[in-house]
């Protein structure tokens, strides 16, 4: 390639890249597709890591519909992304499902039982909205009932529930499912247009946060 052609080619590539970056910046707009937090929220991601939080509720049909997509995204997430799921409590009667999630997490059972909770609520139509109903159901899943009962009432789970409520307030969660990115941004299906697009917004903000 001649020097003039090479220079022209570089200019074209540079222009295309600049336009691409500009388009990406225009595609996801602050205040429209996502909201920056007034105050950054401390994360537990660690140095060189970016935290992504999914706020959800087991009884939410939209969370149930989003779960397979998000679960697949988590499997393919970049190694520097730390994913956390945080169950919300818009009312006091959400709390039993919050405790359920954190008990499963503490017992190392999320991989095997988390999806089953969604199935039980949305396919089998089991309410699972009280401690008694949850206890009876969990024992049918082959989980040690005594250990679960101790864990769900433990100080550790109570602390995580309190932290979940604080995060929900810090991110000003309006609905679920929704996403908190890097302790600095919030998006959901209403802002982004869909949860699939919200994930794209999150990917953009994760890259920006690096």
Secondary structure, DSSP 8 states (H G I E B T S, - for coil): --HHHHHHHHHHHHHHHHHHHHHHHHHS-BTTTBEE-SS----SS-TT-EEEEEEE-TT-HHHHHHHHHHHHHHHT--TTEEEEEEE--SSGGGHHHHHHHHHHHHTT-HHHHHHHHHHHHHTS-----SHHHHHHHHHHTT--HHHHHHHHTSHHHHHHHHHHHHHHHHTT--SSSEEEETTTEEEEHHHHSSHHHHHHHHHHHHHHH-
